[in-house]
Amino acid sequence: MCWSATADLAAGTVITAVGAVCVARAREVRELPIAALPLLLGAHQIVEAAVWNAGGGSGPATLAWAVIALPLLPLWVPLGVLLVTPPERRARLAAPAVAGTLTAAALAYCLATRPVTADIRGRTIGYVLDLPYAPLLIAGYLLATVGALLLAADRTLRLLGAVVAAGAALCVVLWRTEFVSTWCAFAAVASLVLLARTRRAA
């Protein structure tokens, strides 16, 4: 796959449009965070197009990209899954929710106190942020995002979790130093399966 500003902008525009459809189809307020996930991830790809155009570095586009990717997603995903889960099945989502909250707090602190930079590496972007206890934060992040989806009561969310988990493994193998960027792009495309969920709900 070949990434560039044009590719990110095109993909982000399509995914954002699909996310807008998902939000329009949501029947209840509690459905909105999950329905809006493609909208958020599509906008994230559009922000990365701005990172490409800026030549990487540590400017506003890089910071905006990192805020969405790092502290926001581990909060957003478990909350969205929790809200659409029947009350009697929510207990098993406690661990992803707690992990997401703690991980997001730690990542937000790192972004507030340390610089984040984007390095253009051929056809990918590597984001660099000095993280303490990086393995622990990565584990908490994956538990919050992938784990919440895999534990969801809804089969479409579990499918999304399985696809995103497979994508994470693939991105680690192929683009280890650019994992965050490539996996976020993969997750954005994978989130299109939520269109089927909102179609069913509608």
Beta strands, then each sheet from edge to edge (+ up, - down):
strand 1: 116-121
strand 2: 124-129
sheet 1: 1+ 2-
end
